[in-house]
């Protein structure tokens, strides 16, 4: 029973630190954010921060790694077949995940830091698109497949980034529709 409470406290602490970092990254450059500012914002002491992270870069890296791992897990259940292919389930899972983490993902995507979250998410999508492409296509175009998959994955993440900016008011469902149409055209070509 005590272990569950400890786990819950640790999750709460990490959530508070994540939120504090994201808020600060919306106010100033990442390189200018201090541990003190993060802990003050999260209403935690610095010792608690250092128990979990070595510095602000470690915090950001671990946040990104956790997001990427969760993103991979969400998309790992996607198993299309030639007879019953649709990109929609994958897109619904991806958009739902990003929507649930919208503030944090948008902040890390658009940060002026050397953050690689966009590249990491692109790689996750690229792996899914590559696997799907291999399952659904003949081996004729094996040489160009990596280029097609990179192009598609960069497009998906680029569209998600645009959607996260919210400049055109597109809904998550609208984004899914647009991406589904584009991916289906790509895979049918």
FIPA-193140 format. One line per field, with one value per residue (C-alpha): residue in three letters; x, y, z. Coordinates in nm, 2 decimals. Last residue first. Example, Ala and Ser with C-alpha at 12.3 -4.5 7.8 and 13.67 -1.06 7.14 Angstrom:
type	c(SER ALA)
c1	c(1.37 1.23)
c2	c(-0.11 -0.45)
c3	c(0.71 0.78)
***
This chain:
type	c(UNK UNK UNK UNK UNK UNK UNK UNK UNK UNK UNK UNK UNK UNK UNK UNK UNK UNK UNK UNK UNK UNK UNK UNK UNK UNK UNK UNK UNK UNK UNK UNK UNK UNK UNK UNK UNK UNK UNK UNK UNK UNK UNK UNK UNK UNK UNK UNK UNK UNK UNK UNK UNK UNK UNK UNK UNK UNK UNK UNK UNK UNK UNK UNK UNK UNK UNK UNK UNK UNK UNK UNK UNK UNK UNK UNK UNK UNK UNK UNK UNK UNK UNK UNK UNK UNK UNK UNK UNK UNK UNK UNK UNK UNK UNK UNK UNK UNK UNK UNK UNK UNK UNK UNK UNK UNK UNK UNK UNK UNK UNK UNK UNK UNK UNK UNK UNK UNK UNK UNK UNK UNK UNK UNK UNK UNK UNK UNK UNK UNK UNK UNK UNK UNK UNK UNK UNK UNK UNK UNK UNK UNK UNK UNK UNK UNK UNK UNK UNK UNK UNK UNK UNK UNK UNK UNK UNK UNK UNK UNK UNK UNK UNK UNK UNK UNK UNK UNK UNK UNK UNK UNK UNK UNK UNK UNK UNK UNK UNK UNK UNK UNK UNK UNK UNK UNK UNK UNK UNK)
c1	c(0.00 -0.25 -0.03 0.02 -0.34 -0.45 -0.20 -0.33 -0.69 -0.62 -0.42 -0.70 -0.97 -0.75 -0.68 -1.06 -1.12 -0.86 -1.03 -0.90 -0.91 -0.68 -0.39 -0.42 -0.04 -0.10 -0.26 0.06 0.26 0.03 0.06 0.44 0.42 0.22 0.42 0.75 0.61 0.50 0.82 1.03 0.81 0.84 1.21 1.26 1.04 1.24 1.46 1.18 0.96 0.88 0.86 0.48 0.29 0.06 0.28 0.60 0.41 0.26 0.59 0.74 0.45 0.48 0.85 0.81 0.55 0.79 1.08 0.87 0.79 1.17 1.24 0.96 1.09 1.45 1.49 1.78 1.60 1.39 1.08 0.81 0.78 0.84 0.57 0.32 0.39 0.35 0.03 -0.13 -0.06 -0.42 -0.44 -0.11 -0.24 -0.58 -0.40 -0.18 -0.46 -0.70 -0.43 -0.35 -0.72 -0.76 -0.48 -0.72 -0.65 -0.88 -0.79 -0.43 -0.40 -0.34 -0.20 -0.19 -0.14 0.21 0.07 -0.02 0.30 0.52 0.36 0.41 0.77 0.81 0.64 0.86 1.18 1.08 1.01 1.34 1.53 1.36 1.44 1.79 1.84 1.70 1.95 2.04 1.68 1.47 1.63 1.76 1.40 1.30 1.61 1.51 1.19 0.85 0.59 0.59 0.66 0.93 1.08 1.10 1.24 1.50 1.60 1.68 1.54 1.76 1.86 1.49 1.42 1.14 0.77 0.64 0.93 0.84 0.49 0.64 0.89 0.63 0.40 0.67 0.78 0.42 0.37 0.70 0.59 0.24 0.39 0.63 0.35 0.14 0.43 0.49 0.12 0.13 0.45 0.28 0.00)
c2	c(0.54 0.38 0.43 0.80 0.87 0.69 0.89 1.22 1.14 1.01 1.33 1.56 1.36 1.33 1.70 1.77 1.54 1.72 2.05 2.31 2.66 2.81 2.94 2.66 2.63 2.26 2.21 2.34 2.10 1.81 1.90 1.89 1.56 1.40 1.56 1.45 1.10 1.10 1.22 0.99 0.69 0.79 0.83 0.50 0.33 0.44 0.13 -0.11 0.01 -0.33 -0.51 -0.52 -0.29 -0.33 -0.49 -0.31 0.02 -0.04 -0.12 0.19 0.41 0.29 0.34 0.69 0.78 0.70 0.87 1.19 1.18 1.18 1.45 1.67 1.60 1.69 1.98 2.20 2.48 2.74 2.56 2.50 2.13 2.13 2.38 2.22 1.88 2.01 2.21 1.94 1.63 1.49 1.64 1.47 1.13 1.18 1.29 0.98 0.74 0.88 0.88 0.52 0.42 0.64 0.49 0.23 -0.11 -0.40 -0.65 -0.54 -0.55 -0.28 -0.35 -0.03 -0.16 0.00 0.35 0.42 0.25 0.45 0.78 0.67 0.60 0.93 1.13 0.96 1.03 1.39 1.44 1.27 1.50 1.81 1.71 1.62 1.95 2.13 1.96 1.63 1.50 1.29 1.36 1.69 1.82 1.71 1.88 2.19 2.23 2.20 2.47 2.38 2.74 2.77 2.44 2.54 2.89 2.74 2.48 2.77 2.86 3.08 2.80 2.71 3.06 3.25 3.26 2.95 2.76 2.86 2.71 2.39 2.36 2.41 2.16 1.90 1.97 1.93 1.61 1.47 1.55 1.40 1.08 1.06 1.11 0.84 0.60 0.67 0.61 0.28 0.18 0.25 0.00)
c3	c(-5.57 -5.33 -5.03 -5.09 -5.18 -4.86 -4.66 -4.79 -4.73 -4.38 -4.31 -4.40 -4.22 -3.90 -3.91 -3.93 -3.64 -3.43 -3.51 -3.75 -3.60 -3.87 -3.65 -3.39 -3.34 -3.26 -3.60 -3.77 -3.56 -3.65 -4.02 -3.99 -3.80 -4.07 -4.35 -4.20 -4.17 -4.53 -4.68 -4.46 -4.57 -4.94 -4.91 -4.73 -4.99 -5.30 -5.32 -5.22 -5.50 -5.66 -5.33 -5.33 -5.11 -4.81 -4.54 -4.64 -4.65 -4.31 -4.15 -4.32 -4.21 -3.85 -3.84 -4.00 -3.74 -3.46 -3.64 -3.69 -3.32 -3.24 -3.49 -3.34 -2.99 -3.08 -2.85 -2.93 -2.76 -2.94 -2.83 -3.08 -3.07 -2.69 -2.62 -2.86 -2.70 -2.34 -2.41 -2.63 -2.42 -2.45 -2.80 -2.90 -2.78 -2.95 -3.27 -3.27 -3.18 -3.44 -3.70 -3.64 -3.66 -3.97 -4.18 -4.32 -4.46 -4.43 -4.71 -4.73 -4.35 -4.09 -3.75 -3.53 -3.17 -3.15 -3.21 -2.84 -2.72 -2.95 -2.84 -2.47 -2.54 -2.73 -2.44 -2.18 -2.38 -2.43 -2.06 -1.98 -2.21 -2.07 -1.71 -1.80 -1.97 -1.66 -1.43 -1.26 -1.24 -0.99 -0.65 -0.78 -0.82 -0.47 -0.33 -0.51 -0.31 -0.47 -0.55 -0.92 -1.02 -0.74 -0.85 -1.21 -1.13 -0.90 -1.15 -1.39 -1.73 -1.95 -2.19 -2.24 -2.39 -2.21 -2.13 -2.31 -2.19 -1.83 -1.87 -2.01 -1.73 -1.46 -1.62 -1.64 -1.28 -1.16 -1.35 -1.21 -0.85 -0.91 -1.06 -0.76 -0.52 -0.69 -0.69 -0.32 -0.24 -0.44 -0.25 0.08 0.00)
***
